């Protein structure tokens, strides 16, 4: 019998993209997307920690599902994303019926985590390292960019799509938690990005939006002394056949250089 999946997304465009990729990954394992949590076998909340209201909304939704999960112990309930990385054990204390706590940097493990909950009935956690726990290289490795095959059916319109060009942030603004929950800045290989843009164009996209926590901080060292910046990346993809408009968000003032 086909398993059913429900996912609710709170937060930024990066979360919207992550949810598209999660659904695409689980569809390939035979899941069917449904629009009511109580009709699903796997219920996921992709969360945000930038605003308190976003967190309150998730805890409220988890509270409403407590009785349902107790009546249906074979179902799987997961909290993904920034709130998972930040709150970790707190989520389990406030909502002990949650089965999976999975940070943004560990989303590639989600199918494995679901299978393990179903096999053992025990809660599973997958989290990246804290910025102070290890070397930068080790921390970067624990925040994996999650870029599997796309799922066009998850987009609000088939003509528009998001493309991740980098993850993480190194700005450490006083008011912002993003560097703690999304890890160090890491840029994707420009050819991987260009290939994804070509794929989206083949699927009918006319407009793409390049995403990063501070998108104009993008830089990729090719290893031969050359560095690819955001301006170079735009030059590389702007004439992709079928793409009529290229946008990018969100920018950091000091990184908006003349190029």
C-alpha positions, 0 to 999 in steps of 0.5 A: 500500500502506498505510504502517505506524506504530509509536510508543512513549511514555515520560514524562508525561501530556503525552507520552501526549497528544502521541502521540495527536495524532501518531498522529491526524495520521499516520492522516489521511495513511493510516498504520496503527498497528502494535505491533511496531517491526520491522513498521513503515515509520515508527518513532517514540519520544516521549521524556522528559528528566526522569529518566535512566532514561527516556533510557537506555531510549530509547537502548537501544531505538535500539541494538536497532534499529541492525541492522534500520535498516541492513537496511531503509534505506527505513524512517524512525526518529524521536526526538520530544519532550523528549530530542530538544530537549535532546540534539539532535546527541548523539542523532545521534552516539550513534545515527547511524541516527536519521532525525528529531530533532523537539522537542515544539514542532515536532511539527506538522512531523512529516509534512513531516519524514517526507516529506523523509527519504523524498524525500532520504534525509537526516536531518532536525531540527526544534527550538525556540529555546533560552531564551537565543537570542532574545526571549521572543516569538520563543522562544514562536513556536518552541514551537507548541502541538500540538493537531490533531484527536483520535484516540479509538482511542489512548486507554486508555479511550474514557471518559477523555481529556487536554486540554492547556490550556497548554505550557511553564514559567517556574518554573526550579526548580533540579533541573528541565529542563522550562523549557529543553526545553518553553519559556515558559509559554503558555496556550491560548484558553479557547474552543478548550479548551471546544470540545475538551471538547465534542468529547470529550463528543460522542465519549463521554468522561465524564472529562477531565484538564486538563494543563499543566506547572504547570496552575494557572499558566494565564492567558489575556489576552482583549485587553479587559482581562479575564484567564481563570484556571484557576478561570474555565476550570473554571467555563466547562467544568464543566457541559459536557453528558456530562462527569461529572468534571474533573481537572487536573494538575500544580499549582504551590504558589504559583499555587494562589490562593483563586479 
